[in-house]
């Protein structure tokens, strides 16, 4: 079964803020090289459970990634304010 996750991407320079990548952390493959998000589903109940599980994972990732992005952006903002204050003290 597939696992959906995310990871933080740090800010790059002064023009690019921090970001988030959402990625397929684990999955299965078949002989043709296709990426499979589930085992073989054989009935409607299997399909419903699989889709519900994937949706729940995406919702968890949404909540966590949004929270982490706010925290990262605030840290960059504080760092920039601190550097600006230091420059003003020097001049």
PyMOL commands that set and color helices and strands:
alter all, ss='L'
color gray80, all
select helices_A, chain A and resi 44-90
alter helices_A, ss='H'
color red, helices_A
select strands_A, chain A and resi 3-9+19-26+28-29+35-36
alter strands_A, ss='S'
color yellow, strands_A
deselect
rebuild
show_as cartoon
